[in-house]
Structures are given as C-alpha cells and as structure tokens.
Amino acid sequence: MKIHIKQGRVIDPKHNIDMVTDLYIAAGKIAAIGEAPDTFNANQVIDARGLVVCPGLVDVSARLREPGNEYKATLESEMLAAVAGGITSLACPPDTDPVLDEPGLVEMLKHRAKQLHLSHVYPLGALTRQLAGKQLTEMSELTEAGCVGFAQADKAIIDTQVLWRAMQYAATFGYTVWLRPEEPFLAAGGVAHDGEISARLGLKGIPVAAETLALSTILHIARETGAKVHLCRLSSAEAVDMVREAKQKGLQISCDVSINHLHLTEHDIAYFDSNCHLRPPLRSQRDRDGLRQGLADGTIDLACSDHTPMDDDAKLTPFGESEAGATGLELLLPLILKWAAEMKLPLSTALERITSAPAKSLGISHGQLAVGAVADICIFDPEQYWKVEASNLLSQGKNTPFDGLELAGKVRYSLVSGQIAYSAS
C-alpha cells in the first residue's frame, strides 16, 4: 500500500521538523518527506491541507481490561478507541486477571492485539508475582515474551528489601522499573485529596505526604542501585520539586502525569461526581499548577491518558464506594492541546510530550517521522472543536469527568504500519 499525504503541516518533535510538505508511505514505512521517490505511484492520496501530520501518539498507561475484566471493556473496543484518538502505540499495566507475571500470558496478549491490526501494544510485566510485593518475577523471561518494563500498577511494595532487590536486578540487566509512589498505610481507605474539600464532604483523605514519602524511598534506592526508574502519575507540586532535584543530581529517572491532573482539582469532586474519583486523587490548585509547570519545563517528561474504563455499575454508586479511574484514550490529544494553549507553548512541545518522550521512556522506536521509520501517523485538525459526549466515545468505558466539555483537536486519520486504521470521513 502506497499512500501520499499531501500538503499537511508535518510536525516531528524528535527531529525538529515543522513545515508544510508531503509525506510518502510505502511497504509500511515512511519512504520520503518532501519529494516523491522515483517511480512512486500512490494507491491513495490523503489531502492534509489545513491539518497537522505528526507521529502516532504513544500512551504509557492504558488498561485494556483483557484478560479477565472483559465486562468493563474488551481489547477490541479499547484499541478502536486508541486509533480514534490518534494513539498508535500504547503500554498496558500488569494488573489484569490473571496478572501479567508469566511469559505465556504476555505472549497471548500480544498475539491477540496483533490479530486486530490496530495499535501496537507493549505490556509492562509484573515486578513481583501476583503484584503481592514479595517474590520477584522472572524478568528476563518476561522481557523475551515482549515486556518493555516492570511495574506494580497501583500495588505498593511494602517490604523495602524486596524493592531494593528488584531495582538491583533491574539495574543489572538494564530494565526499567515503573512505580507509582504512594505510601500504602497513609493512603489506606482514602478516596480524595486530604484537604478542605474532603473534610467538608466527609471523605477519607490521602495526604500529599503519602506520595512524597514513597517517592523519597524510591529515589534513595534508585540512587544506591543505579536502577532506571519511571515514576508514574505524579500528583503534587512537592513531588515535582523532588524529581527536579533528583534529575539535577543525575539519577536515571523519568516521570509522567495523567492528563486529568493537568486540568482538574479537588474542587471538581465538590458535587460527588464519581467520574472525578481518580487514583492518585485530584489535588489542590497549587498542585495542579505545579504539575502543569513541571510538564512545561521538562521536569515531567510526558503526559498519559491513564485510561481506566469502567462499567456503569462501578461509577453509579456513592463517591467513596465507586471505583477510581477515568476513560481517556480519545481525550489525550485534545487535552494536551488545551494545556499547551493555556501555557502558551508551541504545538511541537505539546506533541513531543505524547510522542517521542513516551517512546523514549518505553524504549521503543516509535514517535517519530524519520525516513525509513514505521509509518505510524496521526493526522488531526487542530482547529476543529468537538463536544465530549460520553455516549459517543468508542471506548466501552464511558466514565469521563470531561463529559460535555468542548475541546479543540479532532483526529481525522490514524495510520498504523502504513495502513489506515482509523478514518473520520
């Protein structure tokens, strides 16, 4: 299949490309940028005038709900949602049922995903068996099966000796450990940020210290072991300051923020909207502003959807009893564009945070438009406004706190390995 993408604004943050030009695709790869290769005859021409042509988006946290939780979502429904959102590569955490702690489970998931011919799926393997925080998994075997890193999802490792050994082992073989910093005893039973709003609503709070104490432990062990660590879903300004200092000291760390935490605060839960029940919780405006600035100055490397689709029953309960999480695959692009516009940042900066930066953290070669690279491409209209209507989202999970919000940035086409995986027309 040969495709000619004509006269779009081609933006590739990794190679500092931002110009109106043509893109040529052949045999699943980018054949040329600018002038057509010799004897190139396109099977299809995409008129991209007025549109942005960028690398396919890369999302580092998307729960696909398979295996084990198909009543919440299916692999097919969520991967269709991914390409509709311009996401052509994604990583899924290991908290499936059963947990991704055996090579056979990882191979089965990758095989199922490949059969759908949609986004590339990169599993994160479990760091400990059953995510129980006691016995390390066979990381080398899981890597051979296709895992790109090792995580605990939302399960903390209480025993610091186990965490130390895990990071030592990972450092020996160059694996990346993915950890969300949260001290489990301080967070136990909490459903909201520990502050004025949760006190007024009578909700059990999770203090910022739950994040910063756990983060301090992780950073100290990372420094002693030399492990590469990716910190997942920071939620506080203090944590951003700690990461900034750690990076200045040369630690091998990267981190991300959920797109939800760039726009929402604890005030959004004031009407007990269970769609705003997230983990980590939405925090103060000061924290949100610290996260926004941290992503802008590069302290926070990237943004992710933290896609967590739920069935209706999980959210149609009192706030404190509802399950935490929000759907986000189809909102990653417009919400990062909204953040960049409000921060007065160039479009290339916004796209870097959801293309080449997450690809680097995952250690994959996607997120770029270099000649010879796999043709994973997102084509979107940056000026087209659309209203978020939960019922119209392709994800099986309709649980979004942004229902009813009007956003700019509409995906027109998604190409995966040179094939059109999604077309809005």
C-alpha positions as CSV (number, residue, x, y, z in Angstrom):
1,M,0.0,0.0,0.0
2,K,1.4,3.3,-1.1
3,I,0.0,6.5,0.4
4,H,0.7,10.1,-0.4
5,I,-0.2,12.5,2.4
6,K,-0.4,15.8,0.6
7,Q,0.4,19.3,1.9
8,G,-0.1,18.8,5.6
9,R,1.8,20.6,8.4
10,V,4.3,17.9,9.2
11,I,5.5,18.1,12.8
12,D,8.1,15.7,14.1
13,P,9.4,17.0,17.5
14,K,12.2,14.4,17.7
15,H,13.8,15.8,14.5
16,N,12.7,19.4,14.9
17,I,10.6,19.3,11.7
18,D,7.7,21.7,11.4
19,M,6.7,22.6,7.9
20,V,4.0,22.2,5.2
21,T,5.1,19.4,3.0
22,D,4.2,16.0,1.6
23,L,4.8,12.6,3.1
24,Y,5.1,9.4,1.2
25,I,4.5,5.9,2.6
26,A,5.4,2.5,1.1
27,A,5.7,-1.0,2.4
28,G,4.5,0.1,5.9
29,K,7.3,2.7,6.3
30,I,8.0,6.4,5.6
31,A,9.5,6.4,2.1
32,A,10.2,10.1,1.8
33,I,9.4,13.6,3.1
34,G,9.1,16.4,0.6
35,E,9.7,15.0,-2.8
36,A,8.3,11.7,-4.0
37,P,10.7,8.8,-4.5
38,D,11.4,7.6,-8.1
39,T,8.6,5.6,-9.6
40,F,6.3,6.3,-6.6
41,N,2.6,5.8,-7.6
42,A,0.2,6.2,-4.8
43,N,-2.7,3.8,-4.2
44,Q,-4.3,6.5,-2.1
45,V,-3.9,10.3,-1.7
46,I,-4.9,12.0,1.6
47,D,-5.4,15.7,1.3
48,A,-4.0,17.1,4.5
49,R,-4.2,20.8,3.8
50,G,-5.1,22.7,7.0
51,L,-4.3,19.5,9.0
52,V,-1.4,18.5,11.2
53,V,0.6,15.4,10.3
54,C,2.5,14.1,13.3
55,P,3.9,10.8,14.7
56,G,1.2,8.4,16.0
57,L,0.7,9.2,19.7
58,V,2.3,7.0,22.3
59,D,0.4,6.3,25.6
60,V,2.3,4.8,28.5
61,S,-0.8,3.8,30.6
62,A,-3.9,2.2,29.0
63,R,-5.8,-0.5,30.8
64,L,-7.2,-2.7,28.0
65,R,-9.1,-4.9,30.5
66,E,-8.0,-8.2,28.9
67,P,-7.6,-10.8,30.2
68,G,-10.1,-11.1,33.0
69,N,-12.2,-7.9,33.0
70,E,-14.0,-8.0,29.7
71,Y,-17.2,-6.9,31.4
72,K,-15.5,-3.5,31.8
73,A,-14.0,-3.3,28.3
74,T,-12.6,-5.6,25.6
75,L,-9.3,-5.4,23.8
76,E,-11.0,-4.6,20.5
77,S,-13.2,-1.8,21.9
78,E,-10.2,-0.1,23.6
79,M,-7.9,-0.4,20.7
80,L,-10.5,1.0,18.4
81,A,-10.8,3.9,20.9
82,A,-7.0,4.3,20.8
83,V,-6.7,4.7,17.0
84,A,-9.7,7.1,17.1
85,G,-7.6,9.2,19.5
86,G,-4.6,9.0,17.2
87,I,-2.7,6.6,19.6
88,T,-0.8,4.1,17.6
89,S,1.4,2.6,20.4
90,L,0.4,2.0,24.0
91,A,1.7,0.3,27.1
92,C,-0.7,-1.6,29.4
93,P,0.0,-2.1,33.1
94,P,0.2,-5.7,34.5
95,D,-2.9,-5.6,36.8
96,T,-5.0,-7.8,34.6
97,D,-6.7,-11.0,35.8
98,P,-4.6,-13.1,35.9
99,V,-1.7,-10.7,36.5
100,L,0.9,-10.4,33.7
101,D,3.6,-12.3,35.6
102,E,4.0,-15.3,33.3
103,P,5.5,-15.2,29.8
104,G,2.6,-17.2,28.3
105,L,0.1,-14.5,29.4
106,V,2.2,-11.8,27.8
107,E,2.6,-13.7,24.6
108,M,-1.2,-14.4,24.5
109,L,-2.0,-10.7,25.0
110,K,0.4,-9.6,22.3
111,H,-0.9,-12.2,19.9
112,R,-4.5,-11.1,20.5
113,A,-3.6,-7.5,20.0
114,K,-1.6,-8.2,16.8
115,Q,-4.6,-10.0,15.2
116,L,-6.7,-6.8,15.5
117,H,-4.2,-4.8,13.2
118,L,-4.7,-1.7,15.3
119,S,-2.3,-0.1,17.7
120,H,1.0,-1.6,18.8
121,V,0.7,-3.0,22.4
122,Y,3.7,-3.1,24.7
123,P,2.9,-4.8,28.0
124,L,4.5,-3.9,31.3
125,G,5.3,-7.1,33.2
126,A,4.6,-7.5,36.9
127,L,7.6,-6.6,39.1
128,T,6.5,-9.1,41.7
129,R,4.5,-12.3,41.5
130,Q,0.7,-11.5,41.6
131,L,1.8,-7.9,42.4
132,A,2.0,-9.1,46.0
133,G,5.3,-7.3,46.7
134,K,7.0,-10.5,48.0
135,Q,8.7,-12.6,45.3
136,L,10.3,-11.2,42.1
137,T,9.1,-12.3,38.7
138,E,11.4,-13.8,36.1
139,M,12.1,-10.5,34.4
140,S,14.4,-11.9,31.7
141,E,11.7,-14.4,30.5
142,L,9.1,-11.7,30.6
143,T,11.3,-9.4,28.5
144,E,11.8,-12.2,25.9
145,A,8.0,-12.5,25.8
146,G,7.6,-8.8,25.0
147,C,7.5,-6.8,28.2
148,V,9.2,-3.3,27.9
149,G,9.4,-2.7,31.7
150,F,8.2,-3.9,35.0
151,A,5.6,-2.3,37.2
152,Q,3.4,-2.8,40.3
153,A,0.4,-0.9,38.8
154,D,-1.3,0.5,41.9
155,K,0.1,-2.1,44.3
156,A,2.9,-0.8,46.6
157,I,5.8,-2.9,47.7
158,I,5.7,-2.6,51.4
159,D,8.9,-4.5,52.1
160,T,11.8,-2.2,51.1
161,Q,14.2,-5.1,50.9
162,V,12.1,-6.6,48.1
163,L,12.1,-3.2,46.4
164,W,15.8,-2.9,46.8
165,R,16.4,-6.4,45.3
166,A,14.0,-5.7,42.4
167,M,15.8,-2.5,41.5
168,Q,19.2,-4.1,41.9
169,Y,18.2,-6.9,39.5
170,A,16.7,-4.5,37.0
171,A,19.8,-2.3,37.1
172,T,22.0,-5.4,36.3
173,F,20.1,-6.1,33.1
174,G,19.1,-2.6,32.1
175,Y,15.4,-3.0,32.7
176,T,13.2,0.0,33.7
177,V,11.1,-0.2,36.8
178,W,7.8,1.6,36.7
179,L,6.5,2.7,40.1
180,R,3.7,4.9,41.3
181,P,4.8,6.5,44.6
182,E,2.2,6.0,47.3
183,E,2.8,5.0,50.9
184,P,0.1,2.4,51.4
185,F,-0.6,3.0,55.1
186,L,-1.1,6.7,54.8
187,A,-3.3,6.2,51.7
188,A,-5.4,3.3,53.2
189,G,-9.1,3.8,52.7
190,G,-8.6,7.3,51.1
191,V,-10.6,8.4,48.2
192,A,-9.8,12.1,47.8
193,H,-7.1,14.7,48.5
194,D,-6.6,15.3,52.2
195,G,-7.8,18.9,52.4
196,E,-10.6,21.3,53.0
197,I,-12.9,19.8,50.3
198,S,-12.6,16.2,51.5
199,A,-13.2,17.3,55.1
200,R,-16.3,19.3,54.1
201,L,-17.7,16.3,52.1
202,G,-16.8,13.8,54.8
203,L,-14.5,11.8,52.5
204,K,-11.4,10.0,53.8
205,G,-8.3,11.9,52.5
206,I,-5.0,10.9,51.1
207,P,-2.3,13.4,52.1
208,V,0.4,14.6,49.8
209,A,2.9,13.0,52.2
210,A,1.7,9.6,51.0
211,E,3.2,10.4,47.7
212,T,6.3,12.3,48.8
213,L,7.4,9.7,51.5
214,A,7.1,6.9,49.0
215,L,8.9,9.0,46.4
216,S,11.8,9.7,48.8
217,T,12.2,5.9,49.4
218,I,12.2,5.2,45.6
219,L,14.7,7.9,44.8
220,H,17.1,6.8,47.6
221,I,17.0,3.2,46.4
222,A,17.4,4.3,42.8
223,R,20.5,6.3,43.7
224,E,22.0,3.4,45.6
225,T,21.3,0.7,43.0
226,G,21.7,2.7,39.8
227,A,18.3,1.5,38.5
228,K,16.4,3.2,35.8
229,V,13.0,4.2,37.2
230,H,9.9,5.7,35.7
231,L,7.7,7.4,38.2
232,C,4.0,7.1,37.3
233,R,1.3,9.6,37.7
234,L,2.7,12.3,39.9
235,S,0.0,14.4,41.6
236,S,1.7,17.0,43.8
237,A,3.8,20.1,43.3
238,E,6.2,18.9,46.1
239,A,6.8,15.6,44.2
240,V,7.7,17.7,41.1
241,D,10.2,19.6,43.1
242,M,11.7,16.4,44.4
243,V,12.0,14.9,40.9
244,R,13.6,18.2,39.6
245,E,16.3,18.0,42.3
246,A,16.9,14.3,41.7
247,K,17.4,14.8,38.0
248,Q,19.8,17.6,38.7
249,K,21.8,15.1,40.8
250,G,22.0,12.7,37.8
251,L,19.5,10.0,38.8
252,Q,18.2,7.8,35.9
253,I,14.6,8.8,36.3
254,S,11.7,9.8,34.2
255,C,8.1,10.5,35.1
256,D,4.7,11.2,33.8
257,V,1.4,12.9,34.7
258,S,-2.1,11.9,33.9
259,I,-3.9,14.3,31.5
260,N,-6.7,14.5,34.1
261,H,-4.4,16.1,36.7
262,L,-3.4,18.8,34.3
263,H,-6.9,20.2,34.2
264,L,-8.8,19.2,37.3
265,T,-8.5,19.8,41.0
266,E,-10.1,18.7,44.3
267,H,-12.8,21.3,43.7
268,D,-14.2,19.1,40.8
269,I,-15.3,16.5,43.3
270,A,-17.5,19.0,45.2
271,Y,-20.7,17.6,43.8
272,F,-19.7,14.0,44.5
273,D,-19.0,13.3,40.8
274,S,-17.7,9.8,40.9
275,N,-16.1,10.3,37.5
276,C,-13.6,12.5,39.3
277,H,-12.7,9.7,41.7
278,L,-9.2,9.1,40.5
279,R,-6.0,7.4,41.7
280,P,-3.9,9.3,42.7
281,P,-6.6,11.8,43.8
282,L,-7.2,15.2,42.3
283,R,-5.3,17.6,44.5
284,S,-5.2,21.4,45.2
285,Q,-4.9,24.1,42.6
286,R,-1.3,24.7,43.7
287,D,-0.5,21.1,43.0
288,R,-2.2,21.2,39.6
289,D,-0.3,24.4,38.7
290,G,3.0,22.7,39.8
291,L,2.2,19.7,37.5
292,R,1.4,22.0,34.6
293,Q,4.7,23.9,35.0
294,G,6.7,20.7,35.6
295,L,5.4,19.3,32.3
296,A,6.2,22.6,30.6
297,D,9.8,22.8,31.8
298,G,10.5,19.2,31.2
299,T,10.8,18.0,34.8
300,I,7.8,15.8,34.0
301,D,8.8,14.0,30.8
302,L,5.4,13.2,29.4
303,A,1.6,13.0,29.8
304,C,-0.5,9.9,29.5
305,S,-4.2,9.2,29.4
306,D,-4.2,6.8,32.4
307,H,-7.0,5.1,30.6
308,T,-9.2,3.1,33.0
309,P,-12.5,2.1,31.5
310,M,-15.3,1.1,33.9
311,D,-18.7,-0.5,33.6
312,D,-21.6,1.7,34.7
313,D,-22.1,0.0,38.0
314,A,-18.6,0.9,39.1
315,K,-19.4,4.6,39.0
316,L,-23.2,4.7,39.8
317,T,-22.5,4.4,43.5
318,P,-21.7,7.0,46.2
319,F,-18.3,8.7,45.6
320,G,-16.5,6.9,48.4
321,E,-17.7,3.5,47.2
322,S,-17.1,4.0,43.5
323,E,-14.0,2.6,41.7
324,A,-11.2,5.0,40.8
325,G,-10.4,5.8,37.2
326,A,-11.4,7.6,34.0
327,T,-11.5,6.7,30.3
328,G,-9.1,8.8,28.3
329,L,-7.7,7.3,25.1
330,E,-9.8,9.6,22.9
331,L,-9.1,12.7,25.0
332,L,-5.3,12.6,25.3
333,L,-4.7,14.7,22.2
334,P,-7.3,17.5,22.7
335,L,-6.5,17.8,26.4
336,I,-2.7,18.1,25.8
337,L,-3.5,20.8,23.2
338,K,-5.7,22.6,25.7
339,W,-2.8,22.5,28.2
340,A,-0.3,23.8,25.7
341,A,-2.6,26.6,24.6
342,E,-3.2,27.7,28.1
343,M,0.5,27.6,28.9
344,K,1.3,29.5,25.6
345,L,3.5,26.7,24.4
346,P,4.2,25.8,20.8
347,L,2.3,22.9,19.2
348,S,5.6,20.9,18.8
349,T,6.1,21.0,22.5
350,A,2.7,19.5,23.2
351,L,3.2,16.8,20.7
352,E,6.6,15.9,22.0
353,R,5.1,15.1,25.4
354,I,2.8,12.5,23.8
355,T,5.0,11.1,21.0
356,S,8.8,10.9,21.2
357,A,9.1,11.4,25.0
358,P,6.9,8.4,25.9
359,A,8.5,6.4,23.2
360,K,11.9,7.1,24.8
361,S,10.6,6.1,28.3
362,L,9.3,2.8,26.9
363,G,12.5,2.2,24.9
364,I,10.7,1.8,21.6
365,S,11.4,3.3,18.2
366,H,8.0,4.9,17.6
367,G,7.0,8.5,18.0
368,Q,9.0,9.9,15.0
369,L,8.6,10.6,11.3
370,A,12.1,9.7,10.1
371,V,12.5,8.3,6.6
372,G,12.7,4.5,7.0
373,A,10.7,4.5,10.2
374,V,7.5,2.6,10.7
375,A,4.7,4.7,9.3
376,D,2.6,5.3,12.5
377,I,1.0,8.6,11.8
378,C,-1.7,10.8,13.3
379,I,-3.5,13.4,11.1
380,F,-5.7,15.8,13.0
381,D,-7.4,19.2,12.7
382,P,-6.1,21.5,15.4
383,E,-8.9,24.0,14.9
384,Q,-11.9,21.7,14.9
385,Y,-13.9,21.9,18.1
386,W,-16.0,19.0,19.2
387,K,-18.1,18.3,22.3
388,V,-17.2,15.4,24.5
389,E,-20.2,13.2,24.8
390,A,-19.5,10.1,26.8
391,S,-22.1,8.0,25.0
392,N,-20.3,8.7,21.7
393,L,-16.9,7.6,22.8
394,L,-15.7,4.3,21.2
395,S,-14.3,3.1,24.5
396,Q,-16.6,0.7,26.2
397,G,-16.0,2.8,29.3
398,K,-18.0,6.0,29.3
399,N,-16.6,7.2,32.6
400,T,-15.1,10.6,31.9
401,P,-15.0,13.8,34.1
402,F,-14.9,15.9,30.8
403,D,-18.4,14.9,29.6
404,G,-19.9,18.0,28.0
405,L,-16.7,19.9,27.6
406,E,-15.9,21.4,24.2
407,L,-12.3,20.8,23.0
408,A,-10.2,21.6,20.0
409,G,-8.3,18.9,18.1
410,K,-10.1,16.2,16.1
411,V,-8.3,13.2,14.7
412,R,-9.1,12.6,11.0
413,Y,-6.8,9.7,10.3
414,S,-4.6,7.2,12.1
415,L,-2.1,5.1,10.2
416,V,-0.5,2.0,11.8
417,S,2.4,0.4,10.0
418,G,1.4,2.3,6.8
419,Q,-2.3,1.1,6.9
420,I,-5.2,3.3,7.6
421,A,-6.5,2.1,11.0
422,Y,-9.0,4.9,11.5
423,S,-10.7,7.5,9.3
424,A,-13.2,10.0,10.5
425,S,-14.6,10.6,7.0
